[in-house]
Every structure is written in structure tokens, then in C-alpha cells.
Amino acid sequence: MKINVSTYWGPNRYSKRPSVVFCFEEIPEEKMSVMQRSFVTLAKYLEKNFGYSHTFGHKRAIDRNDVFEFLSSASIFILNFARGDLEESGYITDNAVPVLFVEFHKPELTAKAVNILLKLLFRGAKGKEHEFHSVLNTFWDECQRGHPDFQAHALITAAKSKNLYYQNLDKKVWLYGMGAKSKIFFETSTVEDLQSDVKTDKLSGKKIFNTVGAPTARYKIVRDRAELLAAAHHIGFPCAVKPVHSDSGRGVTANVRTLDDVEFAYTEARKFIGKSNEIMVEKHVPGRDYRLLFLRGDFIGCASSVAPFVIGDGAKSIRELIDVVNSKRTRNLYASNYLRPIKIDASVKEALSVQGCDLKTVLKPGQKVTLRRNTNLGGGGSTELFENVHHDVLIHAKEIARCCGLHSVGIDYITEDISKSPSASGGNFTELNKMPGVPLFLAAGYDIGRLGDQFLGNRVGNIELNLFIFQKERCKELLQSYSGDCAIFLPDTVVKKSKKFKVEDVHFRQLIGKVLSDRQLKSLDIIATLEFIEQYGFPTEHISTVFVGEFCKTRIVRETAEKLNCHVQCA
């Protein structure tokens, strides 16, 4: 089989999004026959084990169109299974050659997805399910490292709905919008928040709570075991032990009631103390953990996390009950509503021991045991939304948010009844979070598009972006004479106020993103040769006008512009 593979880094004649295109130039009949015989089996395997859905129609015979339609939809499915925001894929016949196109975040992962499916098709009945599982799980490990996380997923969803430009600048750093209308986020925290002087570690949070007069539990900071034991006696039992500079509930042990518990809690906290060596011993506050989310000082919502638990049925052991819970929490977090599997570790075993149980214990019907002392999602916890938040709680929280002055902040509050005032319920504010915990709200059922839209706000938008397509000589001439405010001459030269900058060792997509992240930029011209456009595609789908030079309005340029429905002028 001969497959010609091309990578388009922007809109092209096949797709509006960056995509890998596979031209199946030569397909031996025996190869095609194998794929036609085995693709239904592979589709049913994916459906049975991972929830893939494919419509086979009512044909008596399977033809090659069915195979390529399957490759198109199954490629996107396995690319998005662990995480991802890919949508565009398809199959056409171009001059009798089957052409498959699939969107990418990383082209090598999209190419690998198609190759995996082809290999599985060729193996057919010879393959064993556990081998298929192994291949796919290894691939999903790569996708988990290379695709946008669920923090970015919320903002990308909103950007798509508003037709906004978005671009990954570096790892978890994303640009939304362009130039003067842009905003840069690390996951869901703005770079301005992360670079601000406001600290949100546990000790700094305590100081802010005290500054605004918000109720918070008394505490002591310790640096070694001797200080810890003295602090526990001073604070009194029950208490909580926390690393000062950790987040996401890591190393936190609540409801510590004995000296043995203190030793365990100290060991857990030490794993996450970092260079500070600081541990907080805090009076235990009974109740549930609540996260109050504020954006630009406005209250957005309240979610409460719950520690992982199981309820007995009189037959299954605790380990078996955990397996039942985990069977509904696959690595496809979209399908499991962002809830993570419960990992059996030392913390789970210790929590069971305190309750007089172990993993072999068979609980009575209806008997509930908690599996961890903290409630974070990463440890297998769950969450739900709450609307009936007491007015006094919101007043304190709003003052805390105002004092922080951050674009987004998550404020943690513990109480036995969120509908009562702190004075009536004994509730206390516990922590601040620059990373406000978007997955917590998604897992509770908050609409992902609405949440992403609230983070972006109404000031993020696109600026005027014009694309000029000329032959090489004309591009060279224009580079010397360009007098506009700012232009990128693809692939590597920026002209700004008549000054030229050649950027080395940076992919042109990253260069475009870097230029568009300039908050002073009000418009941008992008100049490219016809050869460059035909090889790599248009630089972005968010183009105001395409100016096409003489002899450059080829079929590829015309079809790409039509796909984007953008205005084309002769230049």
C-alpha cells in the first residue's frame, strides 16, 4: 500500500482546521479486501469496550467507502478519547484517489492514530483484545501528554462557539483572541494573575482572611516533627495537617484525632512540602468542602467536593465495590463526567483502618465507608453544584476576591450547612486558589461552554488579519518596501514599523501566535508565497480578506478560500 501523507498547518482545500491528509495512491486488492472484512469487527470492538458509535447502514455488501468513513470517524474518536478538542475529519475521492483528512493538535499523534487503525484492520480476527487494549492505552498515554487538558478544553469550547482565534503558545499556555483583543491563560489562570504579587499559599490565604475579617480556623506553622506534635497539642484534636505550598488537596489530612494519626499526616504532608519545609496544623472544621468561584470580582458558582466512598451490599468486599465504581470512571473523562478512578494507595488503606475496615471487609447493606480524608477529584472524589449559598458567606467571599484583585480565584469554605451564616454554622474559610478548579465545576455539571465563555469575558476578540498570496519575486519586493504597521512574511520574518526581524528555530505557527499575543497590535498582514500556501495551507481560518496576486488564484487557493467563506480580492 502506498500512502502519501501531507501536513497542513492551517485551513486547506480539505479542512478548515490544521489537518494531516492521507492520499491512498495505491491499495492492493488483497489489502482492501482484508480491511472490508475486518472493519466491522474493529468498530464493534471499539463500541463494546470504549463506547464508539458507528452507523453501518443497511447495505448488503461492504465497500471501500465504508472503510474510509470508518477510518475518518474512528480516528477522531481515539484521538479525543483521553483528551482533545478535535472535530474535523472526512474522506473524499480526488481523481479516483481516496483522500482521508484528520484534524490534529500534534500531527504525529494524528498520523499515529490512523496508522494504529490500519494495523488493527490488517490484523483482523488474528488480533486479541488484550493486545488491542495495550496498543490503544499506550497511544492514549501519549495523547494525555500531548493534547490540551480539561482546563484549556473549557476555554477552547467557548472560543470555538464565538469564532475566536486560539493558539497554544507553550505547553499549558494558550492565547485566545488576537492582538489588542487577546488574553493569555495558563490553563484557566491569566498570566497576569500568575505573575501578580498576590500569593495564595495556605499561609497567605490565612492572612487575607484575617485582613478582611472572614472567619477562619486557628493554626500554627511547623517545620519538623517535634514542632508538629507540640502544635497538635496546642491546637487540639481533631485537627488538619497540610503542606503550606501544595495544591489540589495533595498531602492534606483532615480530621486528625490521635497521635498516630498525626504521624501519618506528617508523613503525607512531607511528600509535598517542597523547598519551604512548612506544614500547617489547623483546627479541624467539620462539614463539607465548598469552592466559591469568582471571575473579575463577580460570583460565578459554588461546588462542593465529596471524598470517595462506597456503600455496602452485603456481598462484595470493599475492593470489589471500588472496582464497580471505577468501571464507570474510564480514562475517557468526557464520558465519566470528569470523575477519576479511585486509586488504592496508602491513604485509602489508612482511611479504612481508622474506620475498622480493610479492602477485604464486606460491608452490610447500606453501610457507607469513606475512602480518603481529602475530597479532591484526583483522588477519586466527586462533586455537585450548590445554589443556596448564604448571603453572609457571599459577602465575606466577595471581600476576599476584591482583596486578591485576581481575574479568577477559587475560595474554599468548610461548613455543615452552606445555607446558614458562618456565625450560625461555624463555617470557616480555608484556602485560596489562583488555579480556580474548573474540573470541579465541570464534574458537578456546570455547562462547559458557559464556563469557558465566562472566563474569556466579552473583551476577547479577533482583529483584522489580511492574507496576501504572491509569487516569490513579488514577496521579495514587498519585504523591502513594506510600510504598514506590522506584517509576517512567512515563514520566519516579522516587519514592524519598517524594522525587519528574522526569527530562527521557531515554527511559523508559533511565530504567528507570538505576534498575535502583542496587546498593542491592532491589525496584521501575513504575506506568503503561493508555494508556501499550497504546501502548508492558510495560516489561520480567521482571515478578514485574502489578496491574491496575478497567476496565484489556483484551484487550491480558490477552494480553501471558499471553504472559509472569506472575501477574496485580486492584488
N, C-alpha and C positions, 0 to 999 in steps of 0.2 A: 504494500500500500504506500502510495506517495502522497504526503500531506504537506502543503506549503503553508507555513504559519507566519502571519504578519501581526505586528503590534501597533495599534493606532492609539495615540495618547490623548486623543480628543475626538470630537464628532467626526464621522466619516460617512461614506456612502451607505454603510450597513446599519450604523447605530448612532444615536445622539450622544452616547457616553463612551469613554475610553473602553476599548474592547480588543480582545485577541480574536483574529479571524483565521479560520482553518479552511483552506481550499483542498478538497479531496480530489486531487487531479487524476489519480489512478487508484481504482478499487478493484482488485481481482474478484472475479465472480465467487470463488470459494469463500473469501473473506466476507463478502456481502451476505452470502447465504448463512454463514455462521452467525453474523450479527442479527439477521432477521429471525433466526430460530431462537436466539438466546435473550433478546432484549425484553420480552415479556416476562421471562423468569427473573431477570435482574430488576425490572420495575416492581414486580411483586415482592421480591426480597427487600427492596428499599421501603415499600409500603408497609410490609409486615413488621420490620424492625425499627423503622425511623419515621414513619408517618408520611412518606412521599405519596403523592396522588397523581395519577396519570390516566387520562381518558383514552381508551384504546379504540373507541368507535365500534361499528358493527360490521367491519369488513370480514369477508371470508378468508382473505389472504393478507399477510403482512408484506408490505413493500418497503422500499428503502426510504420513502418519505416518513414512514412511521418511525424508523430507526433514528433518523436525524432530528425529528421532532422530539423524540425521547432524549437524545443527547443534549438538545437545547435546554429542555426544562430540568432534566436531572443534573446538569452541570451547575445551573444556578442554585438548585436545591442543596447539593452537597457543599457548594461554596458558602452558602448562608447558614448552614446547619449549626455550626458552633457560634458564629457571629458574622455579621456582614449586612450590607445595605444594597446589594446588587439586584438589579431588576431586569436589565436588558439582555436578551438573548434571542436568537432566532436562526432560521435556516432558509436559504433561498437557493435557487438554481441559476447560475450565471454562466451563460454559454455552455449549457449542459454539464457544468461542473458543480457538484454540491458544495455550498459555502455555509459554514457554521460560524456564527459570531457570538461571543460571550463577553459581557462586561467584566471589568477587573478593578480591584484595589491594588493588587500586585500581579502583574502579568504572568509571572512564573507560577503563581498559585492557580490562576485560571487555566493556564496550559496544562498544569498537572492534573486538575480536575477532569479535563477532557481525556487526557491520557489514561487516567485511572479507569474511567468508564469504558474506554475502548478495550483495555486489557481485561476487565471483568467480562465484557461482552464476548471476547475471544475465548475466554476460559469456559464460559457457558456452564454446562452441567458438571464439568470436571472440577470446578471450584467448590470449596467447602465454606460454609457460612462463617466459621471462626476465622478463616483466612481473609474473607471479605471484611469482617469486623476489624481485624488487625490493620489492614490497609487503610480503611476509612478513618479509624481512630488516630492513626499516625498522621494522616492528612489533616484531620481536624485540630490536632495539636499545633500544626503549622498555621492553620487559619486563625487560631486563637491568638497566636503571636503576631500575625501579620495584618489582620483585619481590624477595623475600628471597634473600640469597646462599646459597652452599652451606655456609657456617659455620652460619647460622641453620637451614638445612634439616635438619641432623642433630638439633638440639635440638627443632625443631618436630615431626619424626617421632617422637621419644621422647615429647614432650608429648601428642601425639595418642594414642599407644598407652596412655598412663597416664591419659587423660581429664583432662589438666591445662589450666587456663586459660592462654592465651598471647596476648600483645598487643604489637604494635610501638609503642614509645614515641616513637622519633625515629630515622629513618634506619636505622642498623645496631644500635640499642639495643632489646633485647627483654626483656619481662617474662614470666617463667614462674611459674605458681602465683599465689597471692593473699596479700596482707597479710603476716601473721606467718610464712606458709609460702612466701613468694615469694623469687625470686632474679632479679637483673637481669644480663644479659650484653650486652657489646658483641661481636657475632659469637659467639665461644666463650670470651671472657675476661670474668670477672666485673668489675663496675665497681669492686669493692674492690681487685682486682688492678691495674687500670689507674690507680687513684688512690693506690696504695701508694707508699712512698718507694723501693721496690726498683727499681733500674734494670737493664735488660737489653740495653743497647747493647754493642757488641763489647768496649769497654774495661772497662766494669763487669763483664761476664761474666768477663773475664780475672782481675779482682781477686777475684771469688767463687771461681773455680777455684783460685787460689793460696791463698786463705784456708782451704779445706778440704783442700788438698794433692792436688787432682786434676791429673793430667798435662795440660799444655797447651803449645803451641808458643811459643817466644820471639818477641818482637815489638818494634816501635818505632812510635810515633805521629809522623806528619809533617804539615806544613801547606802545603808548597809543593814544586815540582819539585826544587829543589836538595836539600832535606832528603830527598826521596824517593829520589834516586839514591844519596845517602850511606847511607841506611838499607838499601837493597837490597844495597850492597856489604858493609855490616856484618852483615846477616842472612845473606847468601849466597844463591846460586841452587841449586835452584829456590825461589821464594818465592810468596806470595799477597798481593794488594793489594786492600784492602776499605775502603769508606766506613764510618766508625765508627758512624754513626747510621742506616744503611739496613737494610731487612729484605727477606725473600723472595728473597735472592740478588742483589738489584739492585746493579749496579756492581761485583760481585765478579769478579776474575780470578785463577784458581788456576794453579799450575804455570808461573809466570813464569820464563823461563830466560835471557833476553838483555836487553840494554839497550833494544833496540827493543820487546821485549815490555813492558818497564817503562813506556815512553812510552804504549803503547796502553792498558795497565792504568790508568795515571794518568788518561788522558782519560775512560775509562769510569767510574772512581770519582768523578771531579769532577762527573759528572751527578747524583749522589745524595748529595752531602756536606751539603746544607742549610746552615744558618747556622753550624754548628760548624767547618767547614773542616778537619775532622780525617780523616786517612786512616791506616789501619793497614797496615804492612808486616810480614808474619808468615812464619815459616819454613814452607815447603810441607810438608804431611803427606801422604804417599802413601796411597792407599786409597779406599774408598767413604765417602760421607757417610751417617750414620745419625741418625735423630731418635728420641730416647727420650722418651716421653710420660708425665708424672706428673700425677695428679689427687689433690689433698688429701694429697700425700706418697706416694701409692701408685703403683707402676709399672703402667702400662696396656698398653704395647706398644712395639715398635720397628719403624720403617720405614726403608728405605734408598732414596734417590733416585739415579737414574742420568741422566747427561747425555744429551740426544737424540743419536741415532746412526742411520746407515743401513748396510746391508750390500749389497755389490755383487752383480750377477747377470751381469756381463759384457756387458750390452746397454744398460741405462738409465744416463743421466747422474745425477749426484748430485741435481741439481734435480728430475729425474723421480722418483728414489727418494723424495725428500722429499714430492713430490706424492702418491705412493702411501700413505705414512704418514698424511699429512693427510686423505686421502679417508676414513679411518676415524675421524677426530677432528673431528666436526662441532661446531657451536656448541651442539648438544644434549649437554651434558656428562654427563647421566644415561646416555645411550646409549654415549658414548665412554669411560665409566668415569672421568670427571673428568680425562681427559688432554687437554691443549690442543694445538692445531695448532702446528707448528714455523714460527715466523716467520723469514723470511730477512732478516737485517739485517747490520750491520757486524760484530757479534760472531761470527755464523756464518761470514762470509767470512774473518775473521781466523783463526778456528779451523781452517778448511780450508787457508788459506795456510801455516800452521805445519806442516801435515801434507803439504805439497807438492801440494795439490789446489785446484780451484776448482769452481764449480757445473756446469761443462761436462764435468768429468772423468768418464769411465766406469770404474768400479771393476771389478777382477777378481772372479770368482765367490767369495763368502765373505769378501772383503776388507771390513773394518769401518773407518769413519771417524767420529770424534766431531764433533758439530756446534757444541758450545759448551764453554766452560771451566767453566761452573757447571751445577748439576743441578736448578735449581728448576723446578717444574711449569709455571709461567707461561711459561718459555722453551721448552716442549715436552718437558721431561724426563719420565721415567716412574719408577715406584716399586714396591717389593714389601715384604712383611712378613717379619720375622726373629724366630724364637723362641729360637734357640740363642745367647743373649747371655751372655757370661762373667760369672761371679759377681762378680769384682773390678770389672768395668765397672759393674755394677748397684750395688755398694756405694758407689763414687765418685758415681754419678749420684744415688743416694738422699740422700747428704750434701749435694750441690748443691741438690737440691729442698728439703731441710729448711732449708738456709741462706737460700734465697729466701723461703720461707714463703708461696708463692702457691697459690691454688686450683688453677691449672693452669699448667704450664710445659713447654716443649719444649726438650730439652737435645741439642745437636748434638755428635756424636763422629765422628772420622775414623779408620779403621783398615783394614788389608788383610785382617783376619780377626776378626770380632766374637766368635767363639767362643774367642779367646785373650785372656789378660790384657793390660793395657796394657804391662806390662814385657816381655812376650814378643813382642807385635806392633808395639810402637812407636806405638800409638794415642794420640790426643790429643783432649781436649775443646776445642771451638772457639767455640761461641756458646750464648746463652740466648734464649728467645723467650716473651714474655708471650702472644703470639698463637701457640698451640702447633702450628698447621698441620694442622687437621682434614682438608682436602682431600688431604694427603699420605697419610693413613691410609685415606681412602675410595678413592683411586685404587689403593691397594695391596690392596683387597678387604676391608677391615675393615667389619663389618656396621654400617650407618648407624644403625639403631635402638639397637643395643647401645652404640655410641659415644655417642650423644646421651643415653642413659639414664645412662651413667657420668658424663657432665658434670653432669647435673642432680642426681644423687645421690638419696638416699631421703628427704631432708628437705623437698623441694619438693612442695607440695600445694595444695589448694583450701580455703578457709574457708567458713563458712556465708554464703550470699548469698540474700536473700529479695527477691522482686519483688512490689510492691503496685500494682495497677491500679485506679484510681478515676476518677470523673468530675472535671471541672475544679474545681468548688467544694469537693469533699472534699479534693482535693490542696492547695488553698489553705489550708484549715482545718488540715490536718495539718502543713503547713510552719510554721505559727505555734505549734503545740502539740507538735511532735516532741521527745521526751525520751530517745530511745535514744542509743547511743554514737556512731554515725556513719550518715549517710544521704546519698544523692544524689537530689535532686529534679530529674529530667530536664526540660530539657536542660542546665541551667547552674548549679545551686545545690547547695552542699555544706553540710550541717549537722553540726557536730561538737561534742559536749558543749554543746548549746544555742546555739552560735555559728554564725551564717549567713555563708557566703561565696559571693558570686556571681562566677562565673568568666567573663570576657569573652573573645571571639575564640578559643575552644578548642572543637573538635568534641566532642560528648558522648562519643564512643568514646574519645578521648584523655583526657577528664576521668575516665572510669571507670578507665582504665589507670593514670592518675596516682594516684588514690585507692587503688587496689588494690596499688600499689607501696609503700605505707606499711607498714614491718615491724612497727609497733605495732598494726596493725589485726587484730582477731580475728573480726569479723563485719561485714556491710554490708547495709543496707536500700536498695533502689532503688525510688523512687516515681515513677510515670509516669501520665499521663492515658491514657484509652482511645484518644483520637485519636492521641496520640504513638505508642503501641504499634502501632496499625493502619497508621500511615504508615511507621514505620521498623523494626518488628519488636521482638522481645525484646532487651534489652541484651547478653545473652550466653547461650550454651547451658548454662553451668554454674550453674544455679539450683537451690537447695535446695527452696524452696516458692514457689508463686505464690498470692498472696492477691488475690482478685478481688472488687471491690465490687459492690453492687447495680446491676443493669442493665448491667454490664460484661462479663458472660460471653457474648460474642458468638461467632459461628461462627469468626471469625479467631483470637480468643484461644484458644478451645477446641481448634481444630485445631493451633495452634502448640504448645500445652502437651502435646497428645497426641503430637506428633512428637518432643518432648524426653522424653516419658515421665516428666514431673516431677509432684510432688504438687500438687494444686490445692485451695485452701480458700476458702470464702466469707468475706468480711470486711465 
